Amino acid sequence: MDAERPLDALNAARGKRVLVELKNKRRVSGVLKAFDIHINLVLEQAEERDENGEMARKLGDVFLRGDMIVLVSPSE
């Protein structure tokens, strides 16, 4: 992923599956639908992941508040 600015990396990931780690140690994966300058994210087909990366439960469409996000990574 060749990005000059942080939001370029998110823009390149739009429409692709990403893994998001939250401050409360939860992990959510889903297809990145939208984001804003505060890194608020909208994910489709979201799933909560356990410590081993296995699906814990299906969430559907979710909105993740940017100030709760620790990292966003491309997901396999």
Buried (B, 14 or more C-beta within 10 A) or exposed (E): EEEEEEEEBBEBBEEEBBBBBBEEEBBBBBBBBEBEEEBBBBBBBBBBBEEEEEEBEEBEEBEBEEEBBEEBEEBE
